[in-house]
Amino acid sequence: MFDKILIANRGEIALRVLRACKELGIATVAVHSTADADAMHVRLADESVCIGPPPAKDSYLNVPALLTACEITGADAVHPGYGFLSENARFAEILGEHDVHFIGPRPEHIHLMGDKIEAKRTAVRLGIPVVPGSDGGITSDEDAIRIAREIGFPILVKAAAGGGGRGMKVAQSEEQLSSALTAARTEAKAAFGDDAVYLEKYLTTPRHIEIQVLGDGKGNAIHLGERDCSLQRRHQKVWEESPSPALNAGARDAIGETVAKAMRELRYLGVGTVEFLFEDGRFYFIEMNTRIQVEHPVTEMITDIDLVLEQIRVASGGELPLTQQDVRFHGHAIECRVNAENPVSFRASPGKIVHYHPPGGLGVRVDSAVYQGYTMPPYYDSLLGKLIVHGKTRGECLMRLRRALDEFVVDGIETTLPLFRALVRDEDVIDGNYHIHWLEQFLAGGGMDQ
């Protein structure tokens, strides 16, 4: 097991990793920008190191500063959390070159799944169903038109190095395809430094279903069920739940075993999430995230398995202590991502939290690093915290979520709490009758005004 872990992140995920380390008896190092000097994870860590000014490129993305922090504290491992450098294969390689363990997959798997075109090819090879689309990158508008005609419109243009909805454009017809290609390439170049794009069939009303996996890098891998992440805005997840209201046990077991089998063949190390679109009873692979997910607590609530703890354990060389038969699902869990944003315009709302009262009670969990008097900085993601609720049934879970949302108090800044209070009382959401475009239609139709 590791002696000391440096947590190369901030906010709620840094605090989440720190808690797992403490339970394992591992010393912790918090790194922080000058803007995060008063952050909760900095206060609770055994040691802390300032790694630069507020901009992420000068601090949390500053690899030399992180390496220096490892050296001066004697940290023998780095946990990257999510975002920032968590899916940067070169960062994982550099750590290895300096005899520091990266708590995550091997660099080759990060690189493989980070290239969306290669990830899709790998999925096909491993027997995972994929969305119909181009076999590789698009080199010309003529090729794009030919392939689009074969697939059929509407078409989705996607950045090969993309993520988070950036570099994605929809073309409803041939006339729109050229401009969609140009726009996607421009956005991809600006966001990722790579303008390669590819094509996929655009599904009209799919659900977003993802499968949580855990492997030890030695050929052992299991799945921990699915999460339904279909309530999204601009391809950003807002509400996640498990089990999905759209799946039955047979479909869940089939796709779960398909994914677990593929991870065994890859000899995948650590946690990961394989994401699908699901429409008309069929799954279509879209990507794999080679890191811990924001929504991992949903899975933890229905399995009683600490994903971050297991991630650390297998990264240190331990074998997977669980078999698929050991995984037992119970009840229903829902997570709401509460952001420091206006609930209608989603404009960021940094500033000082004057009053803060998180909900509690049976089956209620809040993963957050904020506190009364804390100032949300304007430099980073606006996630304020995650409200995760568990119940014996989906109905009980929704009932408990309504109560918890009404109990949640954050004053001084705007938050998306009013959005969730509206969603949890909407008939479509109550019935589980939604898809990846539903939330934007709800907002466009004045759902928040009702």
DRENDO-1510 file (C-alpha; in Angstrom, 1 decimal, always signed):
<recs>
REC; n; res; u; v; w
REC; 1; MET; +0.0; +0.0; +0.0 .
REC; 2; PHE; +1.1; +3.6; -0.6 .
REC; 3; ASP; +2.7; +5.6; +2.2 .
REC; 4; LYS; +1.6; +9.1; +1.1 .
REC; 5; ILE; -0.8; +10.2; -1.6 .
REC; 6; LEU; -0.7; +13.7; -3.2 .
REC; 7; ILE; -4.2; +14.7; -4.3 .
REC; 8; ALA; -3.8; +16.6; -7.5 .
REC; 9; ASN; -7.2; +18.2; -7.5 .
REC; 10; ARG; -9.5; +20.5; -5.6 .
REC; 11; GLY; -13.1; +20.9; -4.3 .
REC; 12; GLU; -15.4; +18.0; -3.4 .
REC; 13; ILE; -13.4; +15.3; -5.2 .
REC; 14; ALA; -10.2; +16.3; -3.3 .
REC; 15; LEU; -12.1; +15.9; -0.1 .
REC; 16; ARG; -13.6; +12.6; -1.2 .
REC; 17; VAL; -10.2; +11.2; -2.0 .
REC; 18; LEU; -8.7; +12.5; +1.3 .
REC; 19; ARG; -11.4; +10.7; +3.3 .
REC; 20; ALA; -10.7; +7.4; +1.5 .
REC; 21; CYS; -7.0; +7.8; +2.2 .
REC; 22; LYS; -7.6; +8.5; +5.9 .
REC; 23; GLU; -9.7; +5.3; +6.2 .
REC; 24; LEU; -6.8; +3.4; +4.7 .
REC; 25; GLY; -4.3; +5.0; +7.1 .
REC; 26; ILE; -2.5; +6.7; +4.2 .
REC; 27; ALA; -0.9; +10.2; +4.8 .
REC; 28; THR; -2.2; +12.9; +2.5 .
REC; 29; VAL; -0.8; +15.9; +0.7 .
REC; 30; ALA; -3.2; +18.7; -0.6 .
REC; 31; VAL; -2.1; +20.9; -3.4 .
REC; 32; HIS; -3.8; +24.2; -4.0 .
REC; 33; SER; -3.7; +27.4; -5.9 .
REC; 34; THR; -3.6; +30.7; -4.0 .
REC; 35; ALA; -7.4; +31.0; -4.6 .
REC; 36; ASP; -7.9; +27.7; -2.7 .
REC; 37; ALA; -5.7; +28.4; +0.4 .
REC; 38; ASP; -8.8; +28.2; +2.6 .
REC; 39; ALA; -10.3; +25.1; +1.0 .
REC; 40; MET; -11.6; +22.3; +3.2 .
REC; 41; HIS; -9.2; +19.6; +1.8 .
REC; 42; VAL; -6.3; +21.9; +2.5 .
REC; 43; ARG; -7.4; +22.3; +6.1 .
REC; 44; LEU; -7.8; +18.5; +6.6 .
REC; 45; ALA; -4.8; +17.1; +4.8 .
REC; 46; ASP; -1.7; +16.1; +6.7 .
REC; 47; GLU; +0.4; +18.5; +4.5 .
REC; 48; SER; -0.3; +21.1; +1.9 .
REC; 49; VAL; +1.6; +22.8; -0.9 .
REC; 50; CYS; +0.7; +25.9; -2.8 .
REC; 51; ILE; +1.4; +25.2; -6.5 .
REC; 52; GLY; +0.6; +28.5; -8.2 .
REC; 53; PRO; -1.8; +31.3; -8.9 .
REC; 54; PRO; -5.5; +30.9; -9.5 .
REC; 55; PRO; -5.6; +30.0; -13.2 .
REC; 56; ALA; -5.6; +26.2; -13.6 .
REC; 57; LYS; -2.9; +26.2; -16.2 .
REC; 58; ASP; -0.6; +27.8; -13.7 .
REC; 59; SER; -1.5; +25.5; -10.8 .
REC; 60; TYR; -3.6; +22.4; -11.1 .
REC; 61; LEU; -2.4; +21.7; -14.7 .
REC; 62; ASN; +1.2; +22.7; -13.8 .
REC; 63; VAL; +3.0; +19.4; -14.0 .
REC; 64; PRO; +6.5; +20.6; -12.9 .
REC; 65; ALA; +4.8; +22.2; -9.8 .
REC; 66; LEU; +3.0; +18.9; -9.0 .
REC; 67; LEU; +6.3; +16.9; -9.4 .
REC; 68; THR; +8.1; +19.3; -7.1 .
REC; 69; ALA; +5.3; +18.9; -4.5 .
REC; 70; CYS; +5.7; +15.2; -4.7 .
REC; 71; GLU; +9.5; +15.5; -4.2 .
REC; 72; ILE; +9.4; +17.9; -1.3 .
REC; 73; THR; +6.7; +15.9; +0.6 .
REC; 74; GLY; +7.9; +12.4; -0.3 .
REC; 75; ALA; +4.6; +11.4; -1.8 .
REC; 76; ASP; +4.8; +8.1; -3.6 .
REC; 77; ALA; +1.5; +8.3; -5.4 .
REC; 78; VAL; -0.8; +10.8; -7.0 .
REC; 79; HIS; -4.6; +10.7; -7.2 .
REC; 80; PRO; -5.8; +12.9; -10.0 .
REC; 81; GLY; -9.5; +12.9; -9.1 .
REC; 82; TYR; -11.6; +13.9; -12.2 .
REC; 83; GLY; -11.0; +16.7; -14.7 .
REC; 84; PHE; -7.6; +18.5; -14.8 .
REC; 85; LEU; -4.9; +15.8; -15.4 .
REC; 86; SER; -7.0; +12.8; -14.6 .
REC; 87; GLU; -7.1; +11.5; -18.2 .
REC; 88; ASN; -3.7; +12.9; -19.3 .
REC; 89; ALA; -1.6; +9.9; -20.4 .
REC; 90; ARG; +1.6; +11.9; -20.6 .
REC; 91; PHE; +1.1; +13.0; -17.0 .
REC; 92; ALA; +0.8; +9.4; -15.9 .
REC; 93; GLU; +4.0; +8.6; -17.9 .
REC; 94; ILE; +5.9; +11.4; -16.3 .
REC; 95; LEU; +5.0; +10.3; -12.8 .
REC; 96; GLY; +6.2; +6.8; -13.6 .
REC; 97; GLU; +9.5; +8.2; -14.9 .
REC; 98; HIS; +9.9; +9.9; -11.5 .
REC; 99; ASP; +9.0; +6.7; -9.6 .
REC; 100; VAL; +5.6; +8.1; -8.5 .
REC; 101; HIS; +2.5; +5.9; -8.9 .
REC; 102; PHE; -0.4; +7.3; -10.8 .
REC; 103; ILE; -3.7; +6.1; -9.2 .
REC; 104; GLY; -5.5; +5.3; -12.4 .
REC; 105; PRO; -5.2; +3.2; -15.5 .
REC; 106; ARG; -2.0; +2.5; -17.4 .
REC; 107; PRO; -1.0; +5.3; -19.7 .
REC; 108; GLU; -1.7; +3.2; -22.8 .
REC; 109; HIS; -5.3; +2.7; -21.8 .
REC; 110; ILE; -5.8; +6.4; -21.0 .
REC; 111; HIS; -4.4; +7.3; -24.5 .
REC; 112; LEU; -6.5; +4.6; -26.2 .
REC; 113; MET; -9.8; +5.7; -24.7 .
REC; 114; GLY; -8.9; +9.4; -24.9 .
REC; 115; ASP; -8.9; +9.1; -28.7 .
REC; 116; LYS; -12.6; +8.7; -29.5 .
REC; 117; ILE; -11.9; +7.1; -32.9 .
REC; 118; GLU; -9.5; +4.5; -31.5 .
REC; 119; ALA; -11.8; +3.9; -28.6 .
REC; 120; LYS; -14.6; +3.1; -31.0 .
REC; 121; ARG; -12.4; +0.7; -33.0 .
REC; 122; THR; -11.4; -1.0; -29.8 .
REC; 123; ALA; -15.0; -1.3; -28.7 .
REC; 124; VAL; -15.8; -3.1; -32.0 .
REC; 125; ARG; -12.9; -5.4; -31.5 .
REC; 126; LEU; -14.0; -6.2; -28.0 .
REC; 127; GLY; -17.6; -7.0; -29.0 .
REC; 128; ILE; -19.1; -3.8; -27.5 .
REC; 129; PRO; -22.0; -2.4; -29.7 .
REC; 130; VAL; -21.3; +1.0; -31.2 .
REC; 131; VAL; -23.2; +3.8; -32.9 .
REC; 132; PRO; -23.2; +3.6; -36.7 .
REC; 133; GLY; -20.6; +6.0; -38.0 .
REC; 134; SER; -17.3; +6.6; -39.8 .
REC; 135; ASP; -14.5; +4.2; -39.3 .
REC; 136; GLY; -12.0; +7.0; -38.6 .
REC; 137; GLY; -11.5; +10.7; -38.9 .
REC; 138; ILE; -13.1; +12.7; -41.7 .
REC; 139; THR; -10.5; +14.1; -44.2 .
REC; 140; SER; -12.8; +15.9; -46.6 .
REC; 141; ASP; -16.4; +17.2; -47.0 .
REC; 142; GLU; -16.9; +14.8; -49.9 .
REC; 143; ASP; -16.0; +11.8; -47.6 .
REC; 144; ALA; -18.4; +13.2; -45.0 .
REC; 145; ILE; -21.3; +13.5; -47.4 .
REC; 146; ARG; -20.7; +10.0; -48.7 .
REC; 147; ILE; -20.6; +8.4; -45.3 .
REC; 148; ALA; -23.5; +10.5; -44.1 .
REC; 149; ARG; -25.7; +9.3; -46.9 .
REC; 150; GLU; -24.8; +5.7; -46.0 .
REC; 151; ILE; -25.7; +6.2; -42.3 .
REC; 152; GLY; -28.6; +8.5; -42.8 .
REC; 153; PHE; -29.4; +12.0; -41.4 .
REC; 154; PRO; -29.4; +13.5; -38.9 .
REC; 155; ILE; -25.6; +13.2; -38.3 .
REC; 156; LEU; -23.5; +14.1; -35.3 .
REC; 157; VAL; -20.0; +15.5; -35.9 .
REC; 158; LYS; -17.8; +14.8; -33.0 .
REC; 159; ALA; -14.2; +15.8; -32.0 .
REC; 160; ALA; -11.9; +12.8; -31.9 .
REC; 161; ALA; -10.2; +14.2; -28.7 .
REC; 162; GLY; -13.4; +15.6; -27.4 .
REC; 163; GLY; -15.4; +15.5; -24.2 .
REC; 164; GLY; -17.9; +17.5; -22.2 .
REC; 165; GLY; -20.0; +18.3; -25.3 .
REC; 166; ARG; -17.3; +20.5; -26.9 .
REC; 167; GLY; -16.6; +19.9; -30.6 .
REC; 168; MET; -20.0; +18.4; -31.2 .
REC; 169; LYS; -22.4; +19.6; -33.9 .
REC; 170; VAL; -25.6; +18.2; -35.4 .
REC; 171; ALA; -26.3; +18.3; -39.1 .
REC; 172; GLN; -30.0; +17.6; -40.1 .
REC; 173; SER; -29.2; +17.6; -43.8 .
REC; 174; GLU; -26.5; +17.6; -46.4 .
REC; 175; GLU; -26.8; +21.4; -46.6 .
REC; 176; GLN; -25.9; +21.7; -42.9 .
REC; 177; LEU; -23.1; +19.2; -42.9 .
REC; 178; SER; -20.3; +21.4; -44.3 .
REC; 179; SER; -20.9; +24.2; -41.7 .
REC; 180; ALA; -21.2; +21.6; -38.9 .
REC; 181; LEU; -17.8; +20.1; -39.9 .
REC; 182; THR; -16.2; +23.6; -39.9 .
REC; 183; ALA; -17.7; +24.6; -36.6 .
REC; 184; ALA; -16.8; +21.3; -34.9 .
REC; 185; ARG; -13.2; +21.4; -36.2 .
REC; 186; THR; -12.8; +25.0; -35.0 .
REC; 187; GLU; -14.2; +24.3; -31.6 .
REC; 188; ALA; -12.2; +21.1; -31.2 .
REC; 189; LYS; -8.9; +22.8; -32.2 .
REC; 190; ALA; -9.6; +25.6; -29.6 .
REC; 191; ALA; -10.6; +23.2; -26.8 .
REC; 192; PHE; -8.2; +20.2; -27.4 .
REC; 193; GLY; -5.5; +21.4; -29.8 .
REC; 194; ASP; -6.7; +18.7; -32.2 .
REC; 195; ASP; -9.2; +19.4; -35.0 .
REC; 196; ALA; -9.8; +15.8; -36.0 .
REC; 197; VAL; -13.5; +14.9; -36.2 .
REC; 198; TYR; -15.6; +11.8; -37.0 .
REC; 199; LEU; -19.3; +11.1; -37.8 .
REC; 200; GLU; -22.0; +9.2; -35.9 .
REC; 201; LYS; -25.6; +8.6; -36.5 .
REC; 202; TYR; -27.6; +11.1; -34.4 .
REC; 203; LEU; -30.1; +9.3; -32.3 .
REC; 204; THR; -33.3; +11.3; -31.7 .
REC; 205; THR; -34.5; +10.4; -28.2 .
REC; 206; PRO; -31.9; +8.1; -26.6 .
REC; 207; ARG; -31.1; +7.7; -22.9 .
REC; 208; HIS; -27.5; +8.0; -21.6 .
REC; 209; ILE; -26.6; +4.8; -19.8 .
REC; 210; GLU; -23.1; +4.2; -18.4 .
REC; 211; ILE; -21.6; +1.1; -16.9 .
REC; 212; GLN; -19.2; +1.3; -13.9 .
REC; 213; VAL; -16.3; -1.0; -14.1 .
REC; 214; LEU; -13.4; -2.0; -11.7 .
REC; 215; GLY; -10.3; -4.0; -12.7 .
REC; 216; ASP; -7.0; -4.9; -11.1 .
REC; 217; GLY; -4.9; -4.9; -14.2 .
REC; 218; LYS; -4.3; -8.7; -13.9 .
REC; 219; GLY; -7.2; -9.9; -15.9 .
REC; 220; ASN; -9.9; -9.6; -13.2 .
REC; 221; ALA; -12.7; -7.1; -13.8 .
REC; 222; ILE; -16.3; -6.6; -12.7 .
REC; 223; HIS; -19.1; -4.3; -13.4 .
REC; 224; LEU; -21.1; -2.4; -10.7 .
REC; 225; GLY; -24.3; -1.9; -12.7 .
REC; 226; GLU; -25.4; +1.2; -14.6 .
REC; 227; ARG; -26.2; +4.8; -14.0 .
REC; 228; ASP; -28.8; +6.7; -16.1 .
REC; 229; CYS; -27.4; +10.2; -16.8 .
REC; 230; SER; -30.0; +11.2; -19.4 .
REC; 231; LEU; -31.0; +14.5; -17.8 .
REC; 232; GLN; -28.4; +16.8; -19.3 .
REC; 233; ARG; -28.0; +20.4; -20.5 .
REC; 234; ARG; -25.5; +21.0; -23.3 .
REC; 235; HIS; -24.2; +17.5; -22.9 .
REC; 236; GLN; -23.4; +18.2; -19.2 .
REC; 237; LYS; -25.0; +15.8; -16.8 .
REC; 238; VAL; -27.3; +17.3; -14.2 .
REC; 239; TRP; -29.1; +14.3; -12.6 .
REC; 240; GLU; -27.9; +10.7; -12.4 .
REC; 241; GLU; -29.7; +7.7; -11.0 .
REC; 242; SER; -29.4; +3.9; -10.6 .
REC; 243; PRO; -30.9; +1.6; -11.5 .
REC; 244; SER; -32.1; +3.1; -14.7 .
REC; 245; PRO; -35.9; +3.3; -15.0 .
REC; 246; ALA; -35.5; +2.2; -18.7 .
REC; 247; LEU; -33.6; -1.1; -18.1 .
REC; 248; ASN; -34.7; -4.5; -16.8 .
REC; 249; ALA; -32.5; -7.0; -15.1 .
REC; 250; GLY; -31.8; -9.0; -18.3 .
REC; 251; ALA; -30.6; -6.0; -20.2 .
REC; 252; ARG; -28.5; -4.8; -17.3 .
REC; 253; ASP; -26.8; -8.1; -16.8 .
REC; 254; ALA; -26.1; -8.5; -20.5 .
REC; 255; ILE; -24.5; -5.2; -21.2 .
REC; 256; GLY; -22.7; -5.3; -17.8 .
REC; 257; GLU; -21.1; -8.6; -18.6 .
REC; 258; THR; -20.2; -7.5; -22.1 .
REC; 259; VAL; -18.3; -4.6; -20.7 .
REC; 260; ALA; -16.7; -6.5; -17.9 .
REC; 261; LYS; -15.5; -9.2; -20.3 .
REC; 262; ALA; -14.0; -6.4; -22.5 .
REC; 263; MET; -12.2; -4.9; -19.5 .
REC; 264; ARG; -10.8; -8.4; -18.6 .
REC; 265; GLU; -9.4; -8.7; -22.1 .
REC; 266; LEU; -7.8; -5.3; -21.9 .
REC; 267; ARG; -6.4; -6.1; -18.4 .
REC; 268; TYR; -7.8; -2.8; -17.4 .
REC; 269; LEU; -6.6; -1.3; -14.1 .
REC; 270; GLY; -8.7; +0.8; -11.8 .
REC; 271; VAL; -12.1; +2.3; -12.1 .
REC; 272; GLY; -13.7; +3.4; -15.4 .
REC; 273; THR; -17.0; +4.1; -17.0 .
REC; 274; VAL; -18.2; +2.9; -20.4 .
REC; 275; GLU; -20.9; +5.2; -21.7 .
REC; 276; PHE; -23.7; +4.3; -24.1 .
REC; 277; LEU; -26.7; +5.7; -25.8 .
REC; 278; PHE; -29.7; +3.5; -25.4 .
REC; 279; GLU; -32.7; +3.6; -27.8 .
REC; 280; ASP; -35.3; +1.1; -28.8 .
REC; 281; GLY; -33.8; -1.6; -26.6 .
REC; 282; ARG; -30.3; -1.3; -28.1 .
REC; 283; PHE; -27.0; +0.0; -26.7 .
REC; 284; TYR; -24.5; +2.1; -28.6 .
REC; 285; PHE; -21.0; +2.7; -27.2 .
REC; 286; ILE; -20.0; +6.4; -27.3 .
REC; 287; GLU; -16.9; +6.6; -25.1 .
REC; 288; MET; -15.0; +5.4; -22.0 .
REC; 289; ASN; -13.9; +7.6; -19.1 .
REC; 290; THR; -10.7; +6.3; -17.6 .
REC; 291; ARG; -11.2; +7.9; -14.2 .
REC; 292; ILE; -13.5; +8.2; -11.2 .
REC; 293; GLN; -16.8; +9.9; -12.3 .
REC; 294; VAL; -18.5; +12.8; -10.6 .
REC; 295; GLU; -21.5; +10.6; -10.2 .
REC; 296; HIS; -19.7; +7.6; -8.6 .
REC; 297; PRO; -21.6; +8.0; -5.3 .
REC; 298; VAL; -24.8; +6.7; -7.0 .
REC; 299; THR; -23.1; +3.4; -7.5 .
REC; 300; GLU; -21.7; +3.4; -4.0 .
REC; 301; MET; -25.1; +3.9; -2.5 .
REC; 302; ILE; -26.6; +0.8; -4.2 .
REC; 303; THR; -23.6; -1.5; -3.8 .
REC; 304; ASP; -22.0; -0.4; -0.5 .
REC; 305; ILE; -18.6; -0.5; -2.3 .
REC; 306; ASP; -16.2; +2.4; -1.8 .
REC; 307; LEU; -15.0; +3.0; -5.3 .
REC; 308; VAL; -12.2; +5.4; -4.4 .
REC; 309; LEU; -10.9; +3.1; -1.8 .
REC; 310; GLU; -10.9; +0.2; -4.2 .
REC; 311; GLN; -9.3; +2.4; -6.8 .
REC; 312; ILE; -6.4; +3.1; -4.5 .
REC; 313; ARG; -6.1; -0.5; -3.4 .
REC; 314; VAL; -5.8; -2.0; -7.0 .
REC; 315; ALA; -3.4; +0.9; -8.0 .
REC; 316; SER; -1.0; -0.2; -5.2 .
REC; 317; GLY; -0.8; -3.7; -6.8 .
REC; 318; GLY; -3.6; -5.4; -4.9 .
REC; 319; GLU; -5.8; -8.0; -6.5 .
REC; 320; LEU; -9.5; -7.3; -7.0 .
REC; 321; PRO; -11.1; -8.5; -3.7 .
REC; 322; LEU; -14.5; -8.9; -5.3 .
REC; 323; THR; -16.1; -11.3; -7.9 .
REC; 324; GLN; -19.1; -10.5; -9.9 .
REC; 325; GLN; -21.2; -12.7; -7.6 .
REC; 326; ASP; -20.1; -10.6; -4.7 .
REC; 327; VAL; -21.8; -7.5; -6.1 .
REC; 328; ARG; -25.3; -7.0; -4.7 .
REC; 329; PHE; -27.6; -4.2; -5.8 .
REC; 330; HIS; -30.1; -2.8; -3.3 .
REC; 331; GLY; -32.6; +0.0; -3.5 .
REC; 332; HIS; -32.4; +3.2; -5.7 .
REC; 333; ALA; -30.1; +6.2; -5.6 .
REC; 334; ILE; -30.3; +9.6; -7.3 .
REC; 335; GLU; -27.6; +12.4; -7.4 .
REC; 336; CYS; -28.3; +16.0; -8.1 .
REC; 337; ARG; -25.3; +18.1; -9.1 .
REC; 338; VAL; -25.8; +21.4; -7.3 .
REC; 339; ASN; -23.9; +24.2; -9.1 .
REC; 340; ALA; -23.2; +27.8; -8.2 .
REC; 341; GLU; -25.2; +29.0; -11.2 .
REC; 342; ASN; -28.4; +30.8; -12.0 .
REC; 343; PRO; -31.1; +28.0; -12.3 .
REC; 344; VAL; -32.5; +29.4; -15.5 .
REC; 345; SER; -29.7; +31.0; -17.5 .
REC; 346; PHE; -27.0; +28.7; -15.9 .
REC; 347; ARG; -24.8; +31.8; -15.6 .
REC; 348; ALA; -22.0; +31.1; -13.0 .
REC; 349; SER; -22.5; +32.7; -9.6 .
REC; 350; PRO; -19.3; +32.9; -7.7 .
REC; 351; GLY; -19.2; +34.7; -4.3 .
REC; 352; LYS; -19.4; +34.3; -0.6 .
REC; 353; ILE; -21.8; +31.7; +0.9 .
REC; 354; VAL; -23.5; +33.6; +3.7 .
REC; 355; HIS; -25.6; +30.7; +5.0 .
REC; 356; TYR; -25.1; +27.0; +4.4 .
REC; 357; HIS; -27.2; +24.2; +5.8 .
REC; 358; PRO; -26.9; +20.8; +4.0 .
REC; 359; PRO; -29.8; +18.3; +4.4 .
REC; 360; GLY; -29.4; +15.1; +6.5 .
REC; 361; GLY; -31.3; +12.1; +7.8 .
REC; 362; LEU; -31.5; +8.5; +6.7 .
REC; 363; GLY; -30.3; +7.8; +3.2 .
REC; 364; VAL; -29.1; +11.3; +2.5 .
REC; 365; ARG; -25.5; +12.1; +1.6 .
REC; 366; VAL; -23.9; +15.4; +0.6 .
REC; 367; ASP; -20.5; +15.4; -1.1 .
REC; 368; SER; -19.3; +19.0; -0.9 .
REC; 369; ALA; -16.2; +21.0; +0.2 .
REC; 370; VAL; -18.0; +24.3; +0.9 .
REC; 371; TYR; -19.0; +25.7; +4.3 .
REC; 372; GLN; -20.6; +28.8; +5.7 .
REC; 373; GLY; -18.4; +31.8; +4.9 .
REC; 374; TYR; -16.6; +30.0; +2.0 .
REC; 375; THR; -16.2; +32.0; -1.2 .
REC; 376; MET; -16.8; +30.2; -4.4 .
REC; 377; PRO; -13.9; +31.3; -6.7 .
REC; 378; PRO; -14.6; +32.3; -10.3 .
REC; 379; TYR; -11.7; +30.4; -11.8 .
REC; 380; TYR; -13.0; +26.8; -11.8 .
REC; 381; ASP; -15.9; +24.5; -12.4 .
REC; 382; SER; -19.1; +25.8; -10.6 .
REC; 383; LEU; -19.9; +22.5; -8.9 .
REC; 384; LEU; -20.9; +23.4; -5.3 .
REC; 385; GLY; -21.7; +19.9; -4.2 .
REC; 386; LYS; -23.6; +16.7; -4.9 .
REC; 387; LEU; -26.8; +15.7; -3.1 .
REC; 388; ILE; -27.2; +11.9; -3.2 .
REC; 389; VAL; -30.3; +10.2; -1.8 .
REC; 390; HIS; -31.0; +6.5; -1.4 .
REC; 391; GLY; -34.3; +4.7; -0.9 .
REC; 392; LYS; -35.6; +1.1; -0.9 .
REC; 393; THR; -37.6; +1.9; -4.1 .
REC; 394; ARG; -37.5; +4.7; -6.7 .
REC; 395; GLY; -40.7; +6.1; -5.2 .
REC; 396; GLU; -39.2; +6.3; -1.7 .
REC; 397; CYS; -36.0; +7.8; -3.2 .
REC; 398; LEU; -37.9; +10.6; -4.9 .
REC; 399; MET; -39.9; +11.2; -1.7 .
REC; 400; ARG; -36.7; +11.5; +0.3 .
REC; 401; LEU; -35.1; +13.7; -2.4 .
REC; 402; ARG; -38.0; +16.2; -2.3 .
REC; 403; ARG; -37.6; +16.5; +1.4 .
REC; 404; ALA; -33.8; +16.9; +1.2 .
REC; 405; LEU; -33.9; +19.5; -1.5 .
REC; 406; ASP; -36.4; +21.6; +0.5 .
REC; 407; GLU; -34.1; +21.3; +3.5 .
REC; 408; PHE; -30.9; +22.4; +1.6 .
REC; 409; VAL; -30.0; +26.1; +2.2 .
REC; 410; VAL; -27.4; +28.0; +0.4 .
REC; 411; ASP; -27.6; +31.8; +0.7 .
REC; 412; GLY; -25.4; +34.6; -0.7 .
REC; 413; ILE; -25.0; +33.1; -4.2 .
REC; 414; GLU; -27.4; +31.6; -6.8 .
REC; 415; THR; -27.6; +27.9; -7.1 .
REC; 416; THR; -29.4; +25.3; -9.3 .
REC; 417; LEU; -31.4; +24.0; -6.3 .
REC; 418; PRO; -34.6; +25.5; -7.6 .
REC; 419; LEU; -34.2; +23.5; -10.8 .
REC; 420; PHE; -34.0; +20.3; -8.9 .
REC; 421; ARG; -37.0; +21.2; -6.8 .
REC; 422; ALA; -38.9; +21.6; -10.1 .
REC; 423; LEU; -37.6; +18.4; -11.6 .
REC; 424; VAL; -38.4; +16.2; -8.6 .
REC; 425; ARG; -42.1; +17.3; -8.9 .
REC; 426; ASP; -42.4; +16.9; -12.7 .
REC; 427; GLU; -44.6; +14.0; -13.9 .
REC; 428; ASP; -42.2; +12.9; -16.6 .
REC; 429; VAL; -39.3; +12.7; -14.1 .
REC; 430; ILE; -41.5; +11.0; -11.5 .
REC; 431; ASP; -42.5; +8.4; -14.2 .
REC; 432; GLY; -38.8; +8.0; -15.4 .
REC; 433; ASN; -40.0; +9.1; -18.8 .
REC; 434; TYR; -37.1; +11.3; -20.1 .
REC; 435; HIS; -34.2; +11.2; -22.6 .
REC; 436; ILE; -31.0; +13.2; -23.3 .
REC; 437; HIS; -32.9; +16.1; -24.9 .
REC; 438; TRP; -35.7; +16.2; -22.4 .
REC; 439; LEU; -34.2; +18.8; -20.0 .
REC; 440; GLU; -33.4; +21.3; -22.6 .
REC; 441; GLN; -37.0; +20.9; -24.0 .
REC; 442; PHE; -38.3; +21.4; -20.4 .
REC; 443; LEU; -36.3; +24.6; -20.0 .
REC; 444; ALA; -37.2; +25.9; -23.4 .
REC; 445; GLY; -40.8; +25.3; -22.7 .
REC; 446; GLY; -40.7; +27.4; -19.5 .
REC; 447; GLY; -40.6; +24.4; -17.1 .
REC; 448; MET; -39.0; +26.6; -14.4 .
REC; 449; ASP; -41.8; +29.1; -14.7 .
REC; 450; GLN; -44.6; +26.7; -13.8 .
</recs>
